[in-house]
Amino acid sequence: MDVNSLVSTVFSGLSVLVVVDVADGGDAVVVTARTRDAAVPCPACRTLTAKVHGYHRRTVTDVPVDGRQVVVHLRVRRLVCPVLGCRRQTFREQIPGRLERHQRRTVRLARQISQVARELCGRAAARLAGLLAVPVSRSTALRYLRRLQLPQQAVPRVVGVDDFAVRRRHRYATIVTDAETGRRVGVLPDRERATLESWLREHPGVEIVCRDGSATYAEAIRRALPHAIQVSDRWHLWRNLCDKVQLEVRAHTGCWATINPPRPGGVHEQTTRERWNKIHDLLGQGVGLLDCSRRLDLALNTVKRYARMPEPQALRITPTTGPPS
């Protein structure tokens, strides 16, 4: 098989070049190629020229063949612009659609790495690429991932707005989702009113906003979309109801203690009673809360909780399941 037939079948992505030689380099297939002797336009004035000023060598990597890397030693021309006064007197020719400026990988190889990085992200993408004979580092995989253009998404009719913790108790962000499909629409860097209001103004077409009980989100939606309907999502409704019921039950812990009297010999009941007696004895002697926690080897919040209760029965835990026994 001649070189031209080999290029058309195995190295079809290099068909725009003139392949001079294909050699076995052990772990890689080494391809020697050059650009065609055709006129190309000047990047400044778009005038066609084929006058050669000099030659340059580029080494790039193409998609693997037979489980081995393909290394291309490419000779490109430096051409002279025939227009006097052009700001680009000489320029290096490019191979559009095959090789970009200052890149060490062909366009199709870079596209494959980008797709792998999009599916697996950093370290996992680097491990899989190494198995595919395209060794890259996790930083390179992430760099290709960041170069991908975000797809244009249509703003849904019903959106859900909620916050999430980037770093709990320190930094929070806002996520906007399609309430009907659950697809993520946008992520905002914080949970401020102005940020959500600006996003809603830039994405018109929202008719219904499903949110939590945040007054900040409510005000942002009211300002940006005065005609939109605001509803509470099911999860927050049930969560708020459960919290209120739990607070109400905890407020009647004394009633639970009366209905469910302490069982003699219970380890938890005995421990609770002993702790309550020790803490109140120390407090009666004028010992502070912090000193009590140190002497009894208890957490300060535990000592405060026992100190607030007038009797140990009030510290009994409310039953979580089933009727009181």
N, C-alpha and C positions, 0 to 999 in steps of 0.2 A: 504494500500500500504506500503510495507517495504521500508527501507532506500535505498537499492540498486536500486529498481525500481524508487524511487524518484530522486536519483542522475542521473540515465540514461535519465530521461525525463526533469527535471527542472534544475538540476545542472550538465549538461553534460560537462561543462568546467572544473569541478572538478573531473572527472572520474579517473584521475591518482592518486588521493588521496583516503585514506580510511576515509569515512565520518562516524563519531562516533555518532553524534546527530544533529538534526535540531530542533531549538526552536524558539518560537515566542517572539521577543524582543520588541514588540510594534511598533515603527517606522521602525524597521529593522528585517530581518530574520537572526538569529544567527546560524552559522554552525560551529560545532566542528569537526575537521579533523586532521589526521596525515599522514605522509608519509608511503609508503609501506616498508615492511622489505625485501628489495632487495639490492643486492650489487651495488654500484655505483663507478665510476672511480675516482681516486685521481686527482684533477685539476693540479697537478705538474707532476707526473710520469705516470698518466693514469692507475694505477694498481687498479683492482677491490677490494673492501673491503666492509664488512658488520659489522665490529667490532665497537660497539657503545661506545663512550667515555662519552657522556652526551646528554641532550635534551635542546632545546630552544623553546620559544614560539614566534610566529609571528602573528600579527593581520593585516589582509589585507581586502580590499573591492573588491567585485566582481560585475558583472553586476546586476542591480536591477531585482527583481522578484515581480510581482503583484504590481508595483508602489512603492516598498519599497526597501531600501538598503539591500544588502547581506553582512554581516560581517562574515569573516571566521577567527576563532581562530585555528591556525595551529601549530602543534607540529612537529618540524623538528629535525633530529638527527645531532649530532656532531660525526663524524667518525674518526677512527684512521687509518693512512696509514701503511700497513704492511712492507713497504720497509724501511730498516734501512738507515739512512743518507738522507732520502728525506727531502727537505726543508719545506714541509708541513706535519708535524707530525700529526696534527689534522686539520680537515676542516669541515665546515658546508655544508650539502648537499643542492643542489639547485634543483628547479623544472623547467627545461628548457622548453620553450614554454608556460609556465603557469605563472611563477612568476620570475621576475628578481631580482638581488641582490639589497638590500637596498631600495626596492620599497614597497609602502603601498597599491598599487592597482595591480590587476592581469593584465596580458598582454592584454587580450581582452578588459578589461575596459579601460585601457590606450589607446588602439587603437580607441575605440569609442570616447573618449574625444578628441583625436588628430583630428579625422575627423570633429567633431563639431567645434573645434577651427579653422580648416582650412577653413571652410565655413563661419564662423561668426566672427572669431577673438576673442578679449578679453571680453569686458563686455557683448556683446550679447551672446557669447558662454557660459559664466557663468550663465546668466539668463535662457537659454534654458536647460543647464545641471541640474540646480536646479529643473526645472519642470519635468525632467526625473528621479528624485530621485538620481542624481549623483551630490551632491553639491560640487562645486569647485569655487575658486576665479578667478578673471580675470588674476592675475599673474600666477596661475597654468595653466590656459588655454593657455596663451602666452608661458609658458615654454614648454608645450607639442607641441605647434606649432613650436617652434624653433628646436625641436628634429627631426621633419620630414625631411627626406632626399629629397633633390631637385631632381626631375626627370631628367634623361638625355635627353636633347633635341638635335635633329639634327640641325646643322647650315643650315639655308635656303640658297637658291641660290641668292635671292635678299633681301637685308636688308635695313632698314631705320635707319638713325642715326640723333638724334636731342637732344637738351639740354632742361632741365626743371629746374625750381627754387625750391630748397629745402627751402631756405629762401631768398626771393627776395632781390636783390642787395647785398647779402652777400655770399650765397653759392648756387652753381649750380651743377647739375649732368647730366649724359648722359644716354639716353635710346636707346637700340638697339632693333628693332622690325623686324618681318617678313613683308616685304613690300607687299606681296601678300595676306596674311591672316590677318594682323594686330596683330598677337600674339606677346607678349613680349618675347624677347630672352635673354636679359641681361640688367642689370642696373650698370653703372659705377659710382664710387664715385665722380668724378669731370668731367670737360670738357677739360682736358689737352691733348695735342697731344700725349705724351708718354703713357698715360693710354689707349686711343683708339687704338694706334698702337700695344701695347702689347696684347690687347684683340683680335685684328684681326689676329695677328700672331699665337695665341693659338687656333684659330677657323678657320682653312683653309677651302676652298670650296666656299667662297663668290665670285660671279662673277659680280654682279651689286650692287652698293651702292647708295642709294637715300638719299641725304643730303640737308641741307640748304646752304646758301652762306658763311659759316664760312671757312676762310682760314686755321684755325687750323685743322679742320676735313679733309679738302682737302689734307693737307700735310701728316697727319697721314695715310690716305688711300693710298696716292701715295707711301709712304715708305713701308707700310706693304703689300699692294696688287698692285704692279706696273701694272699688267695686267687687273685689275678690271676696269669696266666702271663706271664712276661717273656721276650721273644725279641729277637734281634738282626736288624736289617734287612739285606737283601742287599747294599746299597751299602756299608755299614760293614764287613761281613764281607770283601768283596773289597778294599776300601781297606786294611784292616788287614793282610790277607794280602800285598798288593802292597808295603806299607811294610816288613814284616818280610823279605820276599824281597830287596828292594832293599838293606836294611841288611846282610843276609848276603852279598850279592854285593859290596858295597862293602868289607866286611871282608876280602875276598880279592883286593883290587886288585893285590897283589904277584904272585899267581898269574896273573892276567890279563896282567900285564906280562911274565911269563916265557914264557907260551904265545904271546903276540902281541908279539914283539920290536919295538922301534922301527924304523921305516923311515928310512933315511938320506935327508936332504933334506926331510923333512916339516916344514912350517912350524910346526905346533903342537908337534911334538916338539922342534924346535930352540928355539922360544920358551920352552917349559917348562924345558928344560935351562939356558938362559941365565939365566932368572929365578932358578932354584934356586941356581946358582953365585953370582950377584950377591948374593942375600940372605944366603947362608951366609958369603960373604967378609966382608960388612959385620958380620954377627953375630960372626964370628971376631975382628974388630978391636975388638969391644966396643961397637958401635953398637946403640942400642935399637931396638925394633920400630917405634915411632912415627917415629923419625928415619929408619929404613929406608924406610918408606912415603913419607915426604916426599922423600927423595933419589931414589927410583926412580919416583915418581909412581904409586904403586899404592895400592889400598885397604888399610886396616890389617888387615882380615880375610884378605885375600889373602896378605899378608906372614906372618901367623900360620899360615896353612895350609901355606905353603912351609917355614916354620921347623920345623914339627912333623915333617916327612917326612925320614927319614934319607937317602933317595936320590931322585933325580928320577923314577925309574921308578914309584914309588908314587903319583905324582900323575897317572898316566895315567887317562883317563876310561874307565869300564866300557862296553863296547859295549852299545847299547840294542836293536838288532835283528840277527838273523842270527848265525851262529857266528863265533867270532874268526878273523880272517884271518892 
